Amino acid sequence: MRILLVEDEKNVAAFIKKGLEEEFYTVDVGEDGATGWLMGTTNEYDLMVLDIMLPEINGIELCKRLREKGIKTPILMLTAIDSVNSKVEGLESGADDYLTKPFAFSELLARIRALLRRVSDSVSELCLEDLRIDLLSRRVFRGEKEISLTPKEFSLLEYLLRNKGRVLSRTQIIENIWGYSFDPNSNVVDVHIRFLREKLDTGFEEKLIHTVRGAGYILKLENGN
């Protein structure tokens, strides 16, 4: 899951980013409304977290512009202003939820999960043949065998499964799993694909992860989708 966080307070942004990454999310950070607009309209996100008091374009105006652009991604607003009028203004701008600073990270995480569940229509599992991942418990199975994955390996597998049968380039994978600013020349994708193959395909006749030369990787059955 890829999240856009637009927050100009660097300490707050770093705190949220670190916490969400520990929960298996990929987080891109914008430090002002103009950057948030650029990132939000050029990349695909599963959720956006916008601070209201942003330089250049404030969070409410940014939310309005994103909705006018036709972007339906769930939006959670953050603000230090604890007033009914401010909350109403934020929600009427097109936001889906509202959280006042200071907040407990556990509450932020619960609200993010609730918004993502609403969008995914309560999908709790992703499957391909005998491969199954439980999105709620973060457990992975191949047949009856449970497979232990690192947080990044889990995120990578989830992304491959959500796009099963589709070739994904290294750039797409890096942007969605490691984030917008990660070095595109890194071999981190190939390394993690190799680790996943060792864990998922070793000992099974049907291989699921395939390399498409010059294009990227695809998760599919050897003779179909």
Disulfide bonds with the S-S distance in Angstrom:
none
